[in-house]
Amino acid sequence: DGGITQSPKYLFRKEGQNVTLSCEQNLNHDAMYWYRQDPGQGLRLIYYSQIVNDFQKGDIAEGYSVSREKKESFPLTVTSAQKNPTAFYLCASSTHDNSNQPQHFGDGTRLSIL
Amino acid sequence: KNQVEQSPQSLIILEGKNCTLQCNYTVSPFSNLRWYKQDTGRGPVSLTIMTFSENTKSNGRYTATLDADTKQSSLHITASQLSDSASYICVVSRYYGGSQGNLIFGKGTKLSVKP
């Protein structure tokens, strides 16, 4: 079955620690996206990648970093510079980074502070 | 300011009843409008995508309507089931053919279907 896999489902971060959230897709999609979802808020874009070895900042990129070395993988690192990292993180992909293409989402990683 | 407003924030209905969720937007320019269903603790799943030339689109018991003149959309759920309990998210896309970095998300309507 084709889809997007996010891991881990739950993650805990200690003070001053960097943590990396995994996102893998086997849909052969060019574009991938990372969103943050907070209670009572709409999804907010952190980073997106239109193609391998290229990515752009979204609306709330500060304190986060990404890489896109392979088409199927788009890991997100939450750095210690992100002072309020507790949230539900969603990864998505689409055929191309075109506004007419639907996005397919993974089932998220919930990050909490220890 | 580009915004997507959804109402109501939450809704409780009895199984078998119909309901309608609302979405008003002030996004410009407009490319398309999407409705997603998000179960608790899961990622959103696409229900419909409508461009400005489409007035209505159905997906099983879900029917979305779009009035691009008044910038309003609705999602109608027919003969609700317990599995319809979820958050429903309205998303507006800007710039036809442009990047999906321009999606504007609503905060969602939380629907609870009771037996």
Interface residues (C-beta under 8 A of the other chain):
Chain A: I4 Q6 A31 Y33 G40 Q41 G42 L43 R44 L45 Y48 Q50 Q56 G58 L90 A92 S94 D97 N98 S99 N100 Q101 P102 Q103 H104 F105 G106 D107 G108 R110
Chain B: V4 S31 N32 R34 G41 R42 G43 P44 V45 S46 I49 T51 I89 S93 R94 Y95 Y96 G97 G98 S99 Q100 G101 N102 L103 I104 F105 G106 K107 G108
